[in-house]
Amino acid sequence: MINKRRLPQLDIARTVAIALVVFCHSTESICLSVNPSFSDYGSFSRALIIALETTARIGVPLFLFLTGFLLLSKDYTKNNISTFYKKHIPPLIICYALFTIVYNVIQGNPSVGSIIRQLLFLETSKTVQLWYLPGIIGVYFLLPFVSIVLHSVSKRQLKLPLILCFLSFFIIPTANEYITSIGHNSISPQLDLSFTGGQFGFYLVLGYLFYCSKDKIKKIVKNKKVRIIAIVTSILCYLFAIYHFSIMHKATGTVSIWYHFMALPILASFVFAICLATKNKERPLFTSISRSAMGIYLIHPLIQMALTPTLKQLHIHWTIYIAIHLTISFITSYLIVLVARKLFPKLAKIIFLAK
């Protein structure tokens, strides 16, 4: 029986998102690490790694789509904003503080001052995944007010701001990466749109627009012409990613795919639309993983930190390495959170933000 308060399609999207985040860190641990370096791989392998890393980076935009879909769609003119703050922000701060201390201790950071600065949001976290939580906490403070604004305008009125934001936060930064890679000066736009929330804000508003169009998504996805356009566009996005980051690698010796890359919101939108277009059917495994997603996000680096040195000593092909690394770290993290949810539900809710 389907829980009317829960959309099974969102459980699928959240499961895909967390799987891609773990996949991203598995790929980075071998393919974009210092030893071996990215330059040590052949041309085909480098192209494949860029394509895989581009795919893996879709995970965070999917999480932001989900936040916009679920939270920007609420009517905060009727709900108490302070109630929203009390419900969402303290658990995030407690969770961030706990794992900041845990990871600093495990990674051997002896600086109490550094830990305190991280806890006060005055220094970047030393762990690959904890950078996301301060960003989300900041978003949550402004989210109710953004929702009120969005509910007061038509979707057509959002087109121009979204186009300008896409230009400012995605196209220009991507173009600057290329321009500087070939030895020219970067573009310095003087139109300041930073108050809109940057890439995070853009992804959140896209999630809200998906909510507004949720009843039409299935019909759109089933349209043959739309599917062909989506497939062709996706192929072009991947070809562009391979070309763009290959040029960057030649110029800088490194590859750094981040969330301002202009192809990511396009590819993430296609994936999210496919998830929303699935049948409205309860899928227990997806629901369970979805409820455990934040816990998996928080602890999978611990599993990967223990796993990486052993796998690197095996000298196996990098594709097999990623497959083993991803499978073990994902399943182990999920099982740990699942056991915690079953045996200590209240504690799991505090530590892992389990739902």
Summary of the structure (lengths in Angstrom):
residues: 355
radius of gyration: 20.7
end to end distance: 18.6
largest distance: 60.0
contacts: 1086
relative contact order: 0.16
helix: 75%
strand: 0%
